[in-house]
């Protein structure tokens, strides 16, 4: 799902919620709207989870150059954060 689809689906979910809260729908209409809302919710949740995974992957790839084997600690990153590093 692309971002524009996410935004469109989120707006549709909000509209469904508004219709459900209005109290003006019949039982069948309520059930149908609820089903559509749950489907949209599931799609939106999956999109967010996928995006989070992509961000975590990118974050890991960006950190990789600093974690290469054989690199000396240059003192910029201290293992003991309670003691300030002198520059």
N, C-alpha and C positions, 0 to 999 in steps of 0.2 A: 504494500500500500504506500503510495506516495504521500508527501506531506499535504498536498491540496486535497487528496481523497480523505486523509485523516481529518482535516478541518471540516470538510463537507459532512463526513459521517458523524463527527462530534456534534455539529449543529443539528443534524437529523435526530440524534439521540436526545438532545435537549428538547427538541420539538415533541418527540414521543413522550418524554417525561411530563412535559407541560400538558399534553392531551390526557395522559393518564391521571394527573393530579386534578384536572378540571372537574371530574365527576360526571361529565356529560356523555360518556360513551356507554354503549350497552356492554353486557358481559362478554359477548363474542368479540366486539371491537376491542375491549380491554385485553382479552387474551391474545388477539392478533397483534396489537401494539406491543404487548409485553414480549411476545416471541421475537418481533422485529428488533425491539430494544435490546434484548439479550444477545441476539446475533451481532448487532452493531457493537455492543459492549465487548463481546468476545474478539471481534476483529480489531477494535481499538486497542485492547489489552495486548493482543499478539503483536501489533505494530510497535507498541511501546517497548515490549520485551525484546523484540528484534533490534530496535534502535539502541536500546541499552547495551545489548550484546555487541553491536558494532562499535559503540563508543568505547566499551571496555577493551575490545580487541585493538582499536586504534591506540588507546592509551598504553596498552602493553607493547605495541610495536614502537611507539615513540620512546618508551623507557628502555627498550632493548639495547641501543648503542651504549648506554651507561652501565649495562650489566654484563658486558662481554668479559669472558674469562681472560685473565692476565692483565687487566687494567689495574693500575695502582690507585689507591685511594689518594685523592689530591687534597684531602682535608676539608673540602667544601661541605661534604655530607658526613656529619658526625653520627656515630651509632648511639651516643648518649646525648639526647636532646636537652637534658636538664643543665648541662654545662655549656655555656656559650663558647663558640669557636672564635679564637683570636685571629684577627686578620693582620 
